[in-house]
Amino acid sequence: MQGSAPAAGRPPDGGNGALTRIRLDYFTAFRRLDLELIPGINVFIGANGTGRPI
């Protein structure tokens, strides 16, 4: 059936909805930040005020 909606809770591409990339422009101390995330746990550390994205 053309144009049918994906199953509830599933993204339209059939993926699992996990984040694979984060891109920020002009976010606090960063002019541009482009991160590719790996499967599993990704950890962001930094001093207070540096604008950790998550």
mmCIF entry with sequence, helices, sheets and N, C-alpha, C, O atoms, coordinates in Angstrom:
data_MODEL
# 
_entry.id   MODEL 
# 
_entity.id                         1 
_entity.type                       polymer 
_entity.pdbx_number_of_molecules   1 
# 
_entity_poly.entity_id                      1 
_entity_poly.type                           'polypeptide(L)' 
_entity_poly.nstd_linkage                   no 
_entity_poly.nstd_monomer                   no 
_entity_poly.pdbx_seq_one_letter_code       MQGSAPAAGRPPDGGNGALTRIRLDYFTAFRRLDLELIPGINVFIGANGTGRPI 
_entity_poly.pdbx_seq_one_letter_code_can   MQGSAPAAGRPPDGGNGALTRIRLDYFTAFRRLDLELIPGINVFIGANGTGRPI 
_entity_poly.pdbx_strand_id                 A 
# 
loop_
_entity_poly_seq.entity_id 
_entity_poly_seq.num 
_entity_poly_seq.mon_id 
_entity_poly_seq.hetero 
1 1  MET n 
1 2  GLN n 
1 3  GLY n 
1 4  SER n 
1 5  ALA n 
1 6  PRO n 
1 7  ALA n 
1 8  ALA n 
1 9  GLY n 
1 10 ARG n 
1 11 PRO n 
1 12 PRO n 
1 13 ASP n 
1 14 GLY n 
1 15 GLY n 
1 16 ASN n 
1 17 GLY n 
1 18 ALA n 
1 19 LEU n 
1 20 THR n 
1 21 ARG n 
1 22 ILE n 
1 23 ARG n 
1 24 LEU n 
1 25 ASP n 
1 26 TYR n 
1 27 PHE n 
1 28 THR n 
1 29 ALA n 
1 30 PHE n 
1 31 ARG n 
1 32 ARG n 
1 33 LEU n 
1 34 ASP n 
1 35 LEU n 
1 36 GLU n 
1 37 LEU n 
1 38 ILE n 
1 39 PRO n 
1 40 GLY n 
1 41 ILE n 
1 42 ASN n 
1 43 VAL n 
1 44 PHE n 
1 45 ILE n 
1 46 GLY n 
1 47 ALA n 
1 48 ASN n 
1 49 GLY n 
1 50 THR n 
1 51 GLY n 
1 52 ARG n 
1 53 PRO n 
1 54 ILE n 
# 
_struct_asym.id          A 
_struct_asym.entity_id   1 
# 
_struct_sheet.id               AA1 
_struct_sheet.type             ? 
_struct_sheet.number_strands   2 
_struct_sheet.details          ? 
# 
_struct_sheet_order.sheet_id     AA1 
_struct_sheet_order.range_id_1   1 
_struct_sheet_order.range_id_2   2 
_struct_sheet_order.offset       ? 
_struct_sheet_order.sense        anti-parallel 
# 
loop_
_struct_sheet_range.sheet_id 
_struct_sheet_range.id 
_struct_sheet_range.beg_label_comp_id 
_struct_sheet_range.beg_label_asym_id 
_struct_sheet_range.beg_label_seq_id 
_struct_sheet_range.pdbx_beg_PDB_ins_code 
_struct_sheet_range.end_label_comp_id 
_struct_sheet_range.end_label_asym_id 
_struct_sheet_range.end_label_seq_id 
_struct_sheet_range.pdbx_end_PDB_ins_code 
_struct_sheet_range.beg_auth_comp_id 
_struct_sheet_range.beg_auth_asym_id 
_struct_sheet_range.beg_auth_seq_id 
_struct_sheet_range.end_auth_comp_id 
_struct_sheet_range.end_auth_asym_id 
_struct_sheet_range.end_auth_seq_id 
AA1 1 ARG A 21 ? PHE A 27 ? ARG A 21 PHE A 27 
AA1 2 PHE A 30 ? GLU A 36 ? PHE A 30 GLU A 36 
# 
loop_
_atom_site.group_PDB 
_atom_site.id 
_atom_site.type_symbol 
_atom_site.label_atom_id 
_atom_site.label_alt_id 
_atom_site.label_comp_id 
_atom_site.label_asym_id 
_atom_site.label_entity_id 
_atom_site.label_seq_id 
_atom_site.pdbx_PDB_ins_code 
_atom_site.Cartn_x 
_atom_site.Cartn_y 
_atom_site.Cartn_z 
_atom_site.occupancy 
_atom_site.B_iso_or_equiv 
_atom_site.pdbx_formal_charge 
_atom_site.auth_seq_id 
_atom_site.auth_comp_id 
_atom_site.auth_asym_id 
_atom_site.auth_atom_id 
_atom_site.pdbx_PDB_model_num 
ATOM 1   N N  . MET A 1 1  ? 0.848  -1.156 0.000  1.00 0.00 ? 1  MET A N  1 
ATOM 2   C CA . MET A 1 1  ? 0.000  0.000  0.000  1.00 0.00 ? 1  MET A CA 1 
ATOM 3   C C  . MET A 1 1  ? 0.902  1.230  0.000  1.00 0.00 ? 1  MET A C  1 
ATOM 4   O O  . MET A 1 1  ? 1.786  1.349  0.849  1.00 0.00 ? 1  MET A O  1 
ATOM 5   N N  . GLN A 1 2  ? 0.692  2.129  -0.928 1.00 0.00 ? 2  GLN A N  1 
ATOM 6   C CA . GLN A 1 2  ? 1.505  3.316  -1.056 1.00 0.00 ? 2  GLN A CA 1 
ATOM 7   C C  . GLN A 1 2  ? 1.146  4.357  0.002  1.00 0.00 ? 2  GLN A C  1 
ATOM 8   O O  . GLN A 1 2  ? -0.031 4.583  0.283  1.00 0.00 ? 2  GLN A O  1 
ATOM 9   N N  . GLY A 1 3  ? 2.164  4.989  0.589  1.00 0.00 ? 3  GLY A N  1 
ATOM 10  C CA . GLY A 1 3  ? 1.930  6.049  1.551  1.00 0.00 ? 3  GLY A CA 1 
ATOM 11  C C  . GLY A 1 3  ? 1.476  5.584  2.917  1.00 0.00 ? 3  GLY A C  1 
ATOM 12  O O  . GLY A 1 3  ? 0.985  6.390  3.708  1.00 0.00 ? 3  GLY A O  1 
ATOM 13  N N  . SER A 1 4  ? 1.626  4.310  3.213  1.00 0.00 ? 4  SER A N  1 
ATOM 14  C CA . SER A 1 4  ? 1.192  3.830  4.529  1.00 0.00 ? 4  SER A CA 1 
ATOM 15  C C  . SER A 1 4  ? 2.156  4.316  5.609  1.00 0.00 ? 4  SER A C  1 
ATOM 16  O O  . SER A 1 4  ? 3.350  4.476  5.356  1.00 0.00 ? 4  SER A O  1 
ATOM 17  N N  . ALA A 1 5  ? 1.648  4.544  6.783  1.00 0.00 ? 5  ALA A N  1 
ATOM 18  C CA . ALA A 1 5  ? 2.447  5.024  7.906  1.00 0.00 ? 5  ALA A CA 1 
ATOM 19  C C  . ALA A 1 5  ? 3.263  3.877  8.495  1.00 0.00 ? 5  ALA A C  1 
ATOM 20  O O  . ALA A 1 5  ? 2.831  2.725  8.451  1.00 0.00 ? 5  ALA A O  1 
ATOM 21  N N  . PRO A 1 6  ? 4.458  4.186  9.056  1.00 0.00 ? 6  PRO A N  1 
ATOM 22  C CA . PRO A 1 6  ? 5.249  3.141  9.713  1.00 0.00 ? 6  PRO A CA 1 
ATOM 23  C C  . PRO A 1 6  ? 4.544  2.671  10.983 1.00 0.00 ? 6  PRO A C  1 
ATOM 24  O O  . PRO A 1 6  ? 3.661  3.348  11.509 1.00 0.00 ? 6  PRO A O  1 
ATOM 25  N N  . ALA A 1 7  ? 4.949  1.513  11.457 1.00 0.00 ? 7  ALA A N  1 
ATOM 26  C CA . ALA A 1 7  ? 4.397  0.990  12.709 1.00 0.00 ? 7  ALA A CA 1 
ATOM 27  C C  . ALA A 1 7  ? 4.634  1.992  13.828 1.00 0.00 ? 7  ALA A C  1 
ATOM 28  O O  . ALA A 1 7  ? 5.630  2.714  13.808 1.00 0.00 ? 7  ALA A O  1 
ATOM 29  N N  . ALA A 1 8  ? 3.757  2.046  14.775 1.00 0.00 ? 8  ALA A N  1 
ATOM 30  C CA . ALA A 1 8  ? 3.859  2.994  15.891 1.00 0.00 ? 8  ALA A CA 1 
ATOM 31  C C  . ALA A 1 8  ? 5.210  2.860  16.575 1.00 0.00 ? 8  ALA A C  1 
ATOM 32  O O  . ALA A 1 8  ? 5.641  1.753  16.898 1.00 0.00 ? 8  ALA A O  1 
ATOM 33  N N  . GLY A 1 9  ? 5.878  3.983  16.797 1.00 0.00 ? 9  GLY A N  1 
ATOM 34  C CA . GLY A 1 9  ? 7.150  3.987  17.514 1.00 0.00 ? 9  GLY A CA 1 
ATOM 35  C C  . GLY A 1 9  ? 8.353  3.687  16.649 1.00 0.00 ? 9  GLY A C  1 
ATOM 36  O O  . GLY A 1 9  ? 9.478  3.698  17.150 1.00 0.00 ? 9  GLY A O  1 
ATOM 37  N N  . ARG A 1 10 ? 8.159  3.418  15.367 1.00 0.00 ? 10 ARG A N  1 
ATOM 38  C CA . ARG A 1 10 ? 9.287  3.108  14.479 1.00 0.00 ? 10 ARG A CA 1 
ATOM 39  C C  . ARG A 1 10 ? 9.523  4.267  13.520 1.00 0.00 ? 10 ARG A C  1 
ATOM 40  O O  . ARG A 1 10 ? 8.559  4.848  13.021 1.00 0.00 ? 10 ARG A O  1 
ATOM 41  N N  . PRO A 1 11 ? 10.779 4.621  13.248 1.00 0.00 ? 11 PRO A N  1 
ATOM 42  C CA . PRO A 1 11 ? 11.040 5.666  12.277 1.00 0.00 ? 11 PRO A CA 1 
ATOM 43  C C  . PRO A 1 11 ? 10.646 5.198  10.873 1.00 0.00 ? 11 PRO A C  1 
ATOM 44  O O  . PRO A 1 11 ? 10.608 3.994  10.619 1.00 0.00 ? 11 PRO A O  1 
ATOM 45  N N  . PRO A 1 12 ? 10.355 6.124  9.965  1.00 0.00 ? 12 PRO A N  1 
ATOM 46  C CA . PRO A 1 12 ? 9.895  5.738  8.627  1.00 0.00 ? 12 PRO A CA 1 
ATOM 47  C C  . PRO A 1 12 ? 10.904 4.934  7.831  1.00 0.00 ? 12 PRO A C  1 
ATOM 48  O O  . PRO A 1 12 ? 10.512 4.188  6.934  1.00 0.00 ? 12 PRO A O  1 
ATOM 49  N N  . ASP A 1 13 ? 12.216 5.062  8.133  1.00 0.00 ? 13 ASP A N  1 
ATOM 50  C CA . ASP A 1 13 ? 13.219 4.314  7.373  1.00 0.00 ? 13 ASP A CA 1 
ATOM 51  C C  . ASP A 1 13 ? 13.399 2.887  7.892  1.00 0.00 ? 13 ASP A C  1 
ATOM 52  O O  . ASP A 1 13 ? 14.212 2.139  7.350  1.00 0.00 ? 13 ASP A O  1 
ATOM 53  N N  . GLY A 1 14 ? 12.662 2.499  8.923  1.00 0.00 ? 14 GLY A N  1 
ATOM 54  C CA . GLY A 1 14 ? 12.767 1.143  9.461  1.00 0.00 ? 14 GLY A CA 1 
ATOM 55  C C  . GLY A 1 14 ? 13.904 0.963  10.445 1.00 0.00 ? 14 GLY A C  1 
ATOM 56  O O  . GLY A 1 14 ? 14.100 -0.140 10.957 1.00 0.00 ? 14 GLY A O  1 
ATOM 57  N N  . GLY A 1 15 ? 14.668 2.026  10.728 1.00 0.00 ? 15 GLY A N  1 
ATOM 58  C CA . GLY A 1 15 ? 15.780 1.939  11.677 1.00 0.00 ? 15 GLY A CA 1 
ATOM 59  C C  . GLY A 1 15 ? 15.273 1.837  13.106 1.00 0.00 ? 15 GLY A C  1 
ATOM 60  O O  . GLY A 1 15 ? 14.070 1.746  13.349 1.00 0.00 ? 15 GLY A O  1 
ATOM 61  N N  . ASN A 1 16 ? 16.212 1.852  14.048 1.00 0.00 ? 16 ASN A N  1 
ATOM 62  C CA . ASN A 1 16 ? 15.833 1.704  15.452 1.00 0.00 ? 16 ASN A CA 1 
ATOM 63  C C  . ASN A 1 16 ? 15.684 3.040  16.164 1.00 0.00 ? 16 ASN A C  1 
ATOM 64  O O  . ASN A 1 16 ? 15.394 3.063  17.361 1.00 0.00 ? 16 ASN A O  1 
ATOM 65  N N  . GLY A 1 17 ? 15.872 4.148  15.466 1.00 0.00 ? 17 GLY A N  1 
ATOM 66  C CA . GLY A 1 17 ? 15.707 5.466  16.067 1.00 0.00 ? 17 GLY A CA 1 
ATOM 67  C C  . GLY A 1 17 ? 16.904 5.957  16.852 1.00 0.00 ? 17 GLY A C  1 
ATOM 68  O O  . GLY A 1 17 ? 16.823 7.009  17.485 1.00 0.00 ? 17 GLY A O  1 
ATOM 69  N N  . ALA A 1 18 ? 18.020 5.231  16.834 1.00 0.00 ? 18 ALA A N  1 
ATOM 70  C CA . ALA A 1 18 ? 19.214 5.644  17.565 1.00 0.00 ? 18 ALA A CA 1 
ATOM 71  C C  . ALA A 1 18 ? 19.878 6.833  16.876 1.00 0.00 ? 18 ALA A C  1 
ATOM 72  O O  . ALA A 1 18 ? 19.876 6.925  15.648 1.00 0.00 ? 18 ALA A O  1 
ATOM 73  N N  . LEU A 1 19 ? 20.442 7.739  17.666 1.00 0.00 ? 19 LEU A N  1 
ATOM 74  C CA . LEU A 1 19 ? 21.196 8.860  17.110 1.00 0.00 ? 19 LEU A CA 1 
ATOM 75  C C  . LEU A 1 19 ? 22.501 8.351  16.526 1.00 0.00 ? 19 LEU A C  1 
ATOM 76  O O  . LEU A 1 19 ? 23.184 7.535  17.144 1.00 0.00 ? 19 LEU A O  1 
ATOM 77  N N  . THR A 1 20 ? 22.852 8.826  15.339 1.00 0.00 ? 20 THR A N  1 
ATOM 78  C CA . THR A 1 20 ? 24.112 8.440  14.720 1.00 0.00 ? 20 THR A CA 1 
ATOM 79  C C  . THR A 1 20 ? 25.023 9.640  14.503 1.00 0.00 ? 20 THR A C  1 
ATOM 80  O O  . THR A 1 20 ? 26.225 9.472  14.296 1.00 0.00 ? 20 THR A O  1 
ATOM 81  N N  . ARG A 1 21 ? 24.464 10.856 14.547 1.00 0.00 ? 21 ARG A N  1 
ATOM 82  C CA . ARG A 1 21 ? 25.262 12.065 14.339 1.00 0.00 ? 21 ARG A CA 1 
ATOM 83  C C  . ARG A 1 21 ? 24.608 13.223 15.076 1.00 0.00 ? 21 ARG A C  1 
ATOM 84  O O  . ARG A 1 21 ? 23.384 13.304 15.179 1.00 0.00 ? 21 ARG A O  1 
ATOM 85  N N  . ILE A 1 22 ? 25.445 14.117 15.586 1.00 0.00 ? 22 ILE A N  1 
ATOM 86  C CA . ILE A 1 22 ? 24.982 15.362 16.197 1.00 0.00 ? 22 ILE A CA 1 
ATOM 87  C C  . ILE A 1 22 ? 25.723 16.493 15.511 1.00 0.00 ? 22 ILE A C  1 
ATOM 88  O O  . ILE A 1 22 ? 26.952 16.492 15.439 1.00 0.00 ? 22 ILE A O  1 
ATOM 89  N N  . ARG A 1 23 ? 24.967 17.459 15.006 1.00 0.00 ? 23 ARG A N  1 
ATOM 90  C CA . ARG A 1 23 ? 25.584 18.644 14.408 1.00 0.00 ? 23 ARG A CA 1 
ATOM 91  C C  . ARG A 1 23 ? 24.979 19.879 15.054 1.00 0.00 ? 23 ARG A C  1 
ATOM 92  O O  . ARG A 1 23 ? 23.760 20.050 15.085 1.00 0.00 ? 23 ARG A O  1 
ATOM 93  N N  . LEU A 1 24 ? 25.849 20.735 15.570 1.00 0.00 ? 24 LEU A N  1 
ATOM 94  C CA . LEU A 1 24 ? 25.418 21.973 16.210 1.00 0.00 ? 24 LEU A CA 1 
ATOM 95  C C  . LEU A 1 24 ? 26.134 23.140 15.551 1.00 0.00 ? 24 LEU A C  1 
ATOM 96  O O  . LEU A 1 24 ? 27.334 23.063 15.286 1.00 0.00 ? 24 LEU A O  1 
ATOM 97  N N  . ASP A 1 25 ? 25.420 24.201 15.289 1.00 0.00 ? 25 ASP A N  1 
ATOM 98  C CA . ASP A 1 25 ? 26.005 25.425 14.755 1.00 0.00 ? 25 ASP A CA 1 
ATOM 99  C C  . ASP A 1 25 ? 25.783 26.548 15.761 1.00 0.00 ? 25 ASP A C  1 
ATOM 100 O O  . ASP A 1 25 ? 24.657 26.776 16.205 1.00 0.00 ? 25 ASP A O  1 
ATOM 101 N N  . TYR A 1 26 ? 26.850 27.244 16.117 1.00 0.00 ? 26 TYR A N  1 
ATOM 102 C CA . TYR A 1 26 ? 26.795 28.378 17.049 1.00 0.00 ? 26 TYR A CA 1 
ATOM 103 C C  . TYR A 1 26 ? 26.095 28.004 18.348 1.00 0.00 ? 26 TYR A C  1 
ATOM 104 O O  . TYR A 1 26 ? 25.131 28.648 18.764 1.00 0.00 ? 26 TYR A O  1 
ATOM 105 N N  . PHE A 1 27 ? 26.600 26.955 18.976 1.00 0.00 ? 27 PHE A N  1 
ATOM 106 C CA . PHE A 1 27 ? 26.067 26.484 20.249 1.00 0.00 ? 27 PHE A CA 1 
ATOM 107 C C  . PHE A 1 27 ? 27.054 26.839 21.349 1.00 0.00 ? 27 PHE A C  1 
ATOM 108 O O  . PHE A 1 27 ? 28.150 26.280 21.381 1.00 0.00 ? 27 PHE A O  1 
ATOM 109 N N  . THR A 1 28 ? 26.713 27.728 22.231 1.00 0.00 ? 28 THR A N  1 
ATOM 110 C CA . THR A 1 28 ? 27.533 28.234 23.333 1.00 0.00 ? 28 THR A CA 1 
ATOM 111 C C  . THR A 1 28 ? 28.963 28.529 22.854 1.00 0.00 ? 28 THR A C  1 
ATOM 112 O O  . THR A 1 28 ? 29.152 29.437 22.044 1.00 0.00 ? 28 THR A O  1 
ATOM 113 N N  . ALA A 1 29 ? 29.959 27.797 23.325 1.00 0.00 ? 29 ALA A N  1 
ATOM 114 C CA . ALA A 1 29 ? 31.360 28.086 23.009 1.00 0.00 ? 29 ALA A CA 1 
ATOM 115 C C  . ALA A 1 29 ? 31.805 27.549 21.647 1.00 0.00 ? 29 ALA A C  1 
ATOM 116 O O  . ALA A 1 29 ? 32.937 27.803 21.235 1.00 0.00 ? 29 ALA A O  1 
ATOM 117 N N  . PHE A 1 30 ? 30.961 26.830 20.953 1.00 0.00 ? 30 PHE A N  1 
ATOM 118 C CA . PHE A 1 30 ? 31.345 26.193 19.687 1.00 0.00 ? 30 PHE A CA 1 
ATOM 119 C C  . PHE A 1 30 ? 30.707 26.887 18.493 1.00 0.00 ? 30 PHE A C  1 
ATOM 120 O O  . PHE A 1 30 ? 29.498 27.121 18.473 1.00 0.00 ? 30 PHE A O  1 
ATOM 121 N N  . ARG A 1 31 ? 31.518 27.210 17.510 1.00 0.00 ? 31 ARG A N  1 
ATOM 122 C CA . ARG A 1 31 ? 30.978 27.762 16.266 1.00 0.00 ? 31 ARG A CA 1 
ATOM 123 C C  . ARG A 1 31 ? 30.304 26.647 15.472 1.00 0.00 ? 31 ARG A C  1 
ATOM 124 O O  . ARG A 1 31 ? 29.209 26.830 14.941 1.00 0.00 ? 31 ARG A O  1 
ATOM 125 N N  . ARG A 1 32 ? 30.960 25.497 15.394 1.00 0.00 ? 32 ARG A N  1 
ATOM 126 C CA . ARG A 1 32 ? 30.375 24.343 14.714 1.00 0.00 ? 32 ARG A CA 1 
ATOM 127 C C  . ARG A 1 32 ? 30.887 23.077 15.386 1.00 0.00 ? 32 ARG A C  1 
ATOM 128 O O  . ARG A 1 32 ? 32.071 22.956 15.698 1.00 0.00 ? 32 ARG A O  1 
ATOM 129 N N  . LEU A 1 33 ? 29.973 22.139 15.603 1.00 0.00 ? 33 LEU A N  1 
ATOM 130 C CA . LEU A 1 33 ? 30.327 20.849 16.188 1.00 0.00 ? 33 LEU A CA 1 
ATOM 131 C C  . LEU A 1 33 ? 29.612 19.783 15.377 1.00 0.00 ? 33 LEU A C  1 
ATOM 132 O O  . LEU A 1 33 ? 28.390 19.823 15.233 1.00 0.00 ? 33 LEU A O  1 
ATOM 133 N N  . ASP A 1 34 ? 30.371 18.826 14.847 1.00 0.00 ? 34 ASP A N  1 
ATOM 134 C CA . ASP A 1 34 ? 29.800 17.753 14.041 1.00 0.00 ? 34 ASP A CA 1 
ATOM 135 C C  . ASP A 1 34 ? 30.387 16.434 14.548 1.00 0.00 ? 34 ASP A C  1 
ATOM 136 O O  . ASP A 1 34 ? 31.563 16.146 14.324 1.00 0.00 ? 34 ASP A O  1 
ATOM 137 N N  . LEU A 1 35 ? 29.573 15.645 15.225 1.00 0.00 ? 35 LEU A N  1 
ATOM 138 C CA . LEU A 1 35 ? 30.039 14.395 15.832 1.00 0.00 ? 35 LEU A CA 1 
ATOM 139 C C  . LEU A 1 35 ? 29.324 13.193 15.227 1.00 0.00 ? 35 LEU A C  1 
ATOM 140 O O  . LEU A 1 35 ? 28.101 13.189 15.086 1.00 0.00 ? 35 LEU A O  1 
ATOM 141 N N  . GLU A 1 36 ? 30.097 12.179 14.874 1.00 0.00 ? 36 GLU A N  1 
ATOM 142 C CA . GLU A 1 36 ? 29.505 10.892 14.506 1.00 0.00 ? 36 GLU A CA 1 
ATOM 143 C C  . GLU A 1 36 ? 29.526 10.039 15.757 1.00 0.00 ? 36 GLU A C  1 
ATOM 144 O O  . GLU A 1 36 ? 30.569 9.894  16.395 1.00 0.00 ? 36 GLU A O  1 
ATOM 145 N N  . LEU A 1 37 ? 28.391 9.477  16.113 1.00 0.00 ? 37 LEU A N  1 
ATOM 146 C CA . LEU A 1 37 ? 28.283 8.657  17.314 1.00 0.00 ? 37 LEU A CA 1 
ATOM 147 C C  . LEU A 1 37 ? 28.426 7.188  16.953 1.00 0.00 ? 37 LEU A C  1 
ATOM 148 O O  . LEU A 1 37 ? 28.037 6.764  15.865 1.00 0.00 ? 37 LEU A O  1 
ATOM 149 N N  . ILE A 1 38 ? 28.985 6.419  17.871 1.00 0.00 ? 38 ILE A N  1 
ATOM 150 C CA . ILE A 1 38 ? 29.135 4.981  17.654 1.00 0.00 ? 38 ILE A CA 1 
ATOM 151 C C  . ILE A 1 38 ? 28.020 4.254  18.404 1.00 0.00 ? 38 ILE A C  1 
ATOM 152 O O  . ILE A 1 38 ? 27.469 4.795  19.362 1.00 0.00 ? 38 ILE A O  1 
ATOM 153 N N  . PRO A 1 39 ? 27.687 3.050  17.987 1.00 0.00 ? 39 PRO A N  1 
ATOM 154 C CA . PRO A 1 39 ? 26.665 2.297  18.721 1.00 0.00 ? 39 PRO A CA 1 
ATOM 155 C C  . PRO A 1 39 ? 27.107 2.056  20.158 1.00 0.00 ? 39 PRO A C  1 
ATOM 156 O O  . PRO A 1 39 ? 28.288 1.821  20.416 1.00 0.00 ? 39 PRO A O  1 
ATOM 157 N N  . GLY A 1 40 ? 26.177 2.113  21.077 1.00 0.00 ? 40 GLY A N  1 
ATOM 158 C CA . GLY A 1 40 ? 26.488 1.896  22.487 1.00 0.00 ? 40 GLY A CA 1 
ATOM 159 C C  . GLY A 1 40 ? 26.387 3.196  23.252 1.00 0.00 ? 40 GLY A C  1 
ATOM 160 O O  . GLY A 1 40 ? 25.470 3.988  23.031 1.00 0.00 ? 40 GLY A O  1 
ATOM 161 N N  . ILE A 1 41 ? 27.321 3.413  24.140 1.00 0.00 ? 41 ILE A N  1 
ATOM 162 C CA . ILE A 1 41 ? 27.299 4.585  25.004 1.00 0.00 ? 41 ILE A CA 1 
ATOM 163 C C  . ILE A 1 41 ? 28.343 5.580  24.530 1.00 0.00 ? 41 ILE A C  1 
ATOM 164 O O  . ILE A 1 41 ? 29.502 5.221  24.320 1.00 0.00 ? 41 ILE A O  1 
ATOM 165 N N  . ASN A 1 42 ? 27.931 6.831  24.362 1.00 0.00 ? 42 ASN A N  1 
ATOM 166 C CA . ASN A 1 42 ? 28.827 7.925  24.019 1.00 0.00 ? 42 ASN A CA 1 
ATOM 167 C C  . ASN A 1 42 ? 28.834 8.874  25.216 1.00 0.00 ? 42 ASN A C  1 
ATOM 168 O O  . ASN A 1 42 ? 27.774 9.217  25.740 1.00 0.00 ? 42 ASN A O  1 
ATOM 169 N N  . VAL A 1 43 ? 30.014 9.297  25.649 1.00 0.00 ? 43 VAL A N  1 
ATOM 170 C CA . VAL A 1 43 ? 30.154 10.121 26.842 1.00 0.00 ? 43 VAL A CA 1 
ATOM 171 C C  . VAL A 1 43 ? 30.776 11.457 26.444 1.00 0.00 ? 43 VAL A C  1 
ATOM 172 O O  . VAL A 1 43 ? 31.758 11.496 25.703 1.00 0.00 ? 43 VAL A O  1 
ATOM 173 N N  . PHE A 1 44 ? 30.196 12.557 26.944 1.00 0.00 ? 44 PHE A N  1 
ATOM 174 C CA . PHE A 1 44 ? 30.713 13.899 26.701 1.00 0.00 ? 44 PHE A CA 1 
ATOM 175 C C  . PHE A 1 44 ? 31.188 14.457 28.027 1.00 0.00 ? 44 PHE A C  1 
ATOM 176 O O  . PHE A 1 44 ? 30.438 14.481 29.003 1.00 0.00 ? 44 PHE A O  1 
ATOM 177 N N  . ILE A 1 45 ? 32.449 14.912 28.064 1.00 0.00 ? 45 ILE A N  1 
ATOM 178 C CA . ILE A 1 45 ? 32.972 15.520 29.282 1.00 0.00 ? 45 ILE A CA 1 
ATOM 179 C C  . ILE A 1 45 ? 33.601 16.863 28.931 1.00 0.00 ? 45 ILE A C  1 
ATOM 180 O O  . ILE A 1 45 ? 34.069 17.066 27.810 1.00 0.00 ? 45 ILE A O  1 
ATOM 181 N N  . GLY A 1 46 ? 33.609 17.760 29.877 1.00 0.00 ? 46 GLY A N  1 
ATOM 182 C CA . GLY A 1 46 ? 34.225 19.056 29.664 1.00 0.00 ? 46 GLY A CA 1 
ATOM 183 C C  . GLY A 1 46 ? 33.985 19.939 30.867 1.00 0.00 ? 46 GLY A C  1 
ATOM 184 O O  . GLY A 1 46 ? 33.144 19.651 31.719 1.00 0.00 ? 46 GLY A O  1 
ATOM 185 N N  . ALA A 1 47 ? 34.739 21.016 30.918 1.00 0.00 ? 47 ALA A N  1 
ATOM 186 C CA . ALA A 1 47 ? 34.607 21.955 32.030 1.00 0.00 ? 47 ALA A CA 1 
ATOM 187 C C  . ALA A 1 47 ? 33.262 22.671 31.965 1.00 0.00 ? 47 ALA A C  1 
ATOM 188 O O  . ALA A 1 47 ? 32.673 22.797 30.892 1.00 0.00 ? 47 ALA A O  1 
ATOM 189 N N  . ASN A 1 48 ? 32.779 23.137 33.110 1.00 0.00 ? 48 ASN A N  1 
ATOM 190 C CA . ASN A 1 48 ? 31.543 23.929 33.145 1.00 0.00 ? 48 ASN A CA 1 
ATOM 191 C C  . ASN A 1 48 ? 31.697 25.143 32.241 1.00 0.00 ? 48 ASN A C  1 
ATOM 192 O O  . ASN A 1 48 ? 32.756 25.768 32.200 1.00 0.00 ? 48 ASN A O  1 
ATOM 193 N N  . GLY A 1 49 ? 30.635 25.469 31.518 1.00 0.00 ? 49 GLY A N  1 
ATOM 194 C CA . GLY A 1 49 ? 30.634 26.626 30.658 1.00 0.00 ? 49 GLY A CA 1 
ATOM 195 C C  . GLY A 1 49 ? 31.152 26.383 29.257 1.00 0.00 ? 49 GLY A C  1 
ATOM 196 O O  . GLY A 1 49 ? 31.134 27.303 28.439 1.00 0.00 ? 49 GLY A O  1 
ATOM 197 N N  . THR A 1 50 ? 31.615 25.173 28.944 1.00 0.00 ? 50 THR A N  1 
ATOM 198 C CA . THR A 1 50 ? 32.127 24.916 27.596 1.00 0.00 ? 50 THR A CA 1 
ATOM 199 C C  . THR A 1 50 ? 31.042 24.470 26.638 1.00 0.00 ? 50 THR A C  1 
ATOM 200 O O  . THR A 1 50 ? 31.299 24.356 25.439 1.00 0.00 ? 50 THR A O  1 
ATOM 201 N N  . GLY A 1 51 ? 29.845 24.214 27.122 1.00 0.00 ? 51 GLY A N  1 
ATOM 202 C CA . GLY A 1 51 ? 28.734 23.901 26.227 1.00 0.00 ? 51 GLY A CA 1 
ATOM 203 C C  . GLY A 1 51 ? 28.661 22.457 25.807 1.00 0.00 ? 51 GLY A C  1 
ATOM 204 O O  . GLY A 1 51 ? 28.471 22.165 24.626 1.00 0.00 ? 51 GLY A O  1 
ATOM 205 N N  . ARG A 1 52 ? 28.806 21.552 26.742 1.00 0.00 ? 52 ARG A N  1 
ATOM 206 C CA . ARG A 1 52 ? 28.637 20.149 26.390 1.00 0.00 ? 52 ARG A CA 1 
ATOM 207 C C  . ARG A 1 52 ? 27.279 19.992 25.727 1.00 0.00 ? 52 ARG A C  1 
ATOM 208 O O  . ARG A 1 52 ? 26.286 20.482 26.264 1.00 0.00 ? 52 ARG A O  1 
ATOM 209 N N  . PRO A 1 53 ? 27.197 19.312 24.555 1.00 0.00 ? 53 PRO A N  1 
ATOM 210 C CA . PRO A 1 53 ? 25.936 19.243 23.830 1.00 0.00 ? 53 PRO A CA 1 
ATOM 211 C C  . PRO A 1 53 ? 24.859 18.430 24.531 1.00 0.00 ? 53 PRO A C  1 
ATOM 212 O O  . PRO A 1 53 ? 23.671 18.660 24.307 1.00 0.00 ? 53 PRO A O  1 
ATOM 213 N N  . ILE A 1 54 ? 25.243 17.509 25.355 1.00 0.00 ? 54 ILE A N  1 
ATOM 214 C CA . ILE A 1 54 ? 24.230 16.661 26.026 1.00 0.00 ? 54 ILE A CA 1 
ATOM 215 C C  . ILE A 1 54 ? 24.677 16.418 27.446 1.00 0.00 ? 54 ILE A C  1 
ATOM 216 O O  . ILE A 1 54 ? 23.987 15.733 28.201 1.00 0.00 ? 54 ILE A O  1 
# 
